[in-house]
């Protein structure tokens, strides 16, 4: 029944002895950590203005300790006009008053570290806000100036420069170029923005830009952060001469498919990360760089984590894999081959602030490219009641895999995507730049419910919430799940506690045969024992071997594993 078919070894998996010295290569914390993504504006609002903040995070750290995570990653809290929810940074070294102060961040860091939780912050190097002082200076200084050379200003094509310099399109929809009005009132140059027009791209060939980001890294490293999640890490360098993107039709996704896109994955980005790797190495304590690089394959993603570059890269090919046993098995095998081959841990992620939450996405019946979102009129609405079961099973599989895993706030509550947000509540620039054709990402960003009986489900003391929360979320609130051993919250707690006690996250994975093609079955030999994982991705119950159930994604009786369910079994 459980004959071994293939073995995938995480060559750099640490032994307990190695773990005793965190600086020894191969034993760094980020190789096996479970990292919880906090999206600050939607996590916990202490001030009562309806937008989550840093003091709100500090006040909730004990909940993250009881959940059992090792680290948190915070999406941006820097000074920003918030046109793209903070991914439009006006000052990289200050905190937006919406979220608090630098002193609040220092306190949050100290409180997190005091509880053994590491803190990764977001770095947004591809572009700034148009309110950044550099961009304001660039507008004022005019063509040919050193101020403009920090961004991607170009003359337009056409007789009077009235056409954009090339045909690139913004990820959020519409053209990637905007024309400025010069000081004399005449239409002037164009600037590049791969995202919103309020997010001008830096020119990374300029040493001044390079030096500024070294300064920003050191500013936060000096404050004690444990690393950086690097936004759009595949986009900083653009192809020489800024050639048209051919074919011109597929520029709306972050991955760019298999084609060569002149602004994604250019060779020059790697030199930047080698440089940053050296900056982090000046500091102790295993600081980490994690690449947000939407690349079509695991092999391409692994180029970002070669030994002298970043430490982790999000495994988006895994995230984008449908609920299909063969496809999941393939991406896991490829990941456990490709990442360790360059000395990096595999990483795993199912949800974040840019994609449809996996409690809905895994039951979608049509493709949904990253960032497009779903709304009431989208094709392929999720099959009712199926999404959460699949999400719980998928997480049960993910948290057993060798490597580091990311969990997005609210998935431990089983939150679905909010599909029916009122149109006038939506705030994602995608919604506006596509004339409401794409709903965008607001549905996965709704403030999370803490207390079933409190205003705004305990998200804010006043009941204010920057996006409306669904009226039926009381049963999903943390308080409602506390007393229910079958809740999603308790499933996550059990998975994380068992992961810790058995040493999962490291170890060696072998696939097990004989369960049928709709079943994922593998054994992980970890430091604290062996665990067999079986996930029923098919349509019929699956007979389980006799073994102690450590954790199950759904309650079940007898030896038959129900559909859309996964278990961890103790194994000799
Ligand atoms: C972030 C998005 C953001 C974009 C532009 C991303 O990939 O995760 O939320 O809109 O970069 O900064």
Boltz pocket constraint, residues with backbone or C-beta under 6 A from the ligand:
constraints:
  - pocket:
      binder: B
      contacts: [[A, 84], [A, 87], [A, 88], [A, 124], [A, 195], [A, 231], [A, 232], [A, 292], [A, 353], [A, 354]]
      max_distance: 6.0
